[in-house]
């Protein structure tokens, strides 16, 4: 295995603090699977010497990742990598595609699948008459073998011919695009709440554990609402990432 110090690039002319450059380098190695859960890092003194840094700088970089939940210090063992939190940019992409792109080994259990009468909230979101039939899908998405998200999605009936096996193998948006549904934009709301007993059991959390939530209405290029999703994510393993631009 290539030493960690040889995989991290440091630019001493950059205004970015050295500890932060090291931390981001390690974070990238964890996110891309170069450093897998359980991997032990060399001690801080050795890493500092190899990178030409002071021990306090190296300690600060390690502590930054400990605080983010990516590394853990264990007495008698040293510093180890733990499961990387999935960081997802807020874009019109599917969770499956985002996990696959970052080598998180996505897997899906289809919990329920079939036609259903649209609840009022769903009918309003999809601009359908009350009581209209929709395709209702509930899935449990895994990343690196860990349950990550409980996803409920609703599509207008007849929009997409799909099977439960299709949903186990591919992301919903991949299947929609393959069927000629051109996703254009979405209205999305991000929130947080505590897990119900049923959600906690499915996600492997304790009752009342914090969950991140997302509700999304996706529209095609004709302005038609084609999907309404309600997702709940384990806050211990997941975060949203936004880029803000000053005006």
DAVEN-V990163 format. One record per residue. N is the residue number from 1. RES is the residue in one letter. SS is DSSP state (a for helix, b for strand, c for the rest). Layout:
BEGIN
n & res & ss
N & RES & SS
N & RES & SS
END
This chain:
BEGIN
n & res & ss
1 & X & c
2 & X & c
3 & X & c
4 & X & a
5 & X & a
6 & X & a
7 & X & c
8 & X & c
9 & X & c
10 & X & c
11 & X & c
12 & X & c
13 & X & c
14 & X & c
15 & X & c
16 & X & c
17 & X & c
18 & X & a
19 & X & a
20 & X & a
21 & X & a
22 & X & a
23 & X & a
24 & X & a
25 & X & a
26 & X & a
27 & X & a
28 & X & a
29 & X & a
30 & X & a
31 & X & a
32 & X & c
33 & X & c
34 & X & c
35 & X & c
36 & X & c
37 & X & c
38 & X & c
39 & X & c
40 & X & b
41 & X & c
42 & X & c
43 & X & c
44 & X & a
45 & X & a
46 & X & a
47 & X & a
48 & X & a
49 & X & a
50 & X & a
51 & X & a
52 & X & c
53 & X & c
54 & X & c
55 & X & a
56 & X & a
57 & X & a
58 & X & a
59 & X & a
60 & X & a
61 & X & a
62 & X & a
63 & X & a
64 & X & a
65 & X & a
66 & X & a
67 & X & a
68 & X & c
69 & X & c
70 & X & c
71 & X & b
72 & X & b
73 & X & b
74 & X & b
75 & X & c
76 & X & c
77 & X & c
78 & X & b
79 & X & b
80 & X & b
81 & X & b
82 & X & c
83 & X & c
84 & X & c
85 & X & c
86 & X & b
87 & X & b
88 & X & b
89 & X & b
90 & X & c
91 & X & c
92 & X & c
93 & X & c
94 & X & c
95 & X & a
96 & X & a
97 & X & a
98 & X & a
99 & X & a
100 & X & a
101 & X & a
102 & X & c
103 & X & c
104 & X & c
105 & X & c
106 & X & b
107 & X & b
108 & X & b
109 & X & b
110 & X & b
111 & X & b
112 & X & b
113 & X & b
114 & X & b
115 & X & b
116 & X & b
117 & X & b
118 & X & c
119 & X & c
120 & X & a
121 & X & a
122 & X & a
123 & X & a
124 & X & a
125 & X & a
126 & X & c
127 & X & c
128 & X & c
129 & X & c
130 & X & c
131 & X & c
132 & X & c
133 & X & b
134 & X & b
135 & X & b
136 & X & b
137 & X & b
138 & X & b
139 & X & b
140 & X & b
141 & X & b
142 & X & b
143 & X & b
144 & X & c
145 & X & c
146 & X & b
147 & X & b
148 & X & b
149 & X & b
150 & X & b
151 & X & b
152 & X & b
153 & X & b
154 & X & b
155 & X & b
156 & X & b
157 & X & c
158 & X & c
159 & X & c
160 & X & c
161 & X & c
162 & X & c
163 & X & c
164 & X & a
165 & X & a
166 & X & a
167 & X & a
168 & X & a
169 & X & a
170 & X & c
171 & X & c
172 & X & a
173 & X & a
174 & X & a
175 & X & a
176 & X & a
177 & X & a
178 & X & a
179 & X & c
180 & X & c
181 & X & c
182 & X & c
183 & X & b
184 & X & b
185 & X & b
186 & X & b
187 & X & b
188 & X & b
189 & X & b
190 & X & b
191 & X & b
192 & X & b
193 & X & b
194 & X & b
195 & X & c
196 & X & c
197 & X & a
198 & X & a
199 & X & a
200 & X & a
201 & X & a
202 & X & a
203 & X & a
204 & X & c
205 & X & c
206 & X & c
207 & X & c
208 & X & c
209 & X & c
210 & X & b
211 & X & b
212 & X & b
213 & X & b
214 & X & b
215 & X & b
216 & X & b
217 & X & b
218 & X & b
219 & X & b
220 & X & b
221 & X & c
222 & X & c
223 & X & c
224 & X & c
225 & X & b
226 & X & b
227 & X & b
228 & X & b
229 & X & b
230 & X & b
231 & X & b
232 & X & b
233 & X & b
234 & X & b
235 & X & c
236 & X & c
237 & X & c
238 & X & b
239 & X & b
240 & X & b
241 & X & b
242 & X & c
243 & X & c
244 & X & c
245 & X & c
246 & X & c
247 & X & c
END
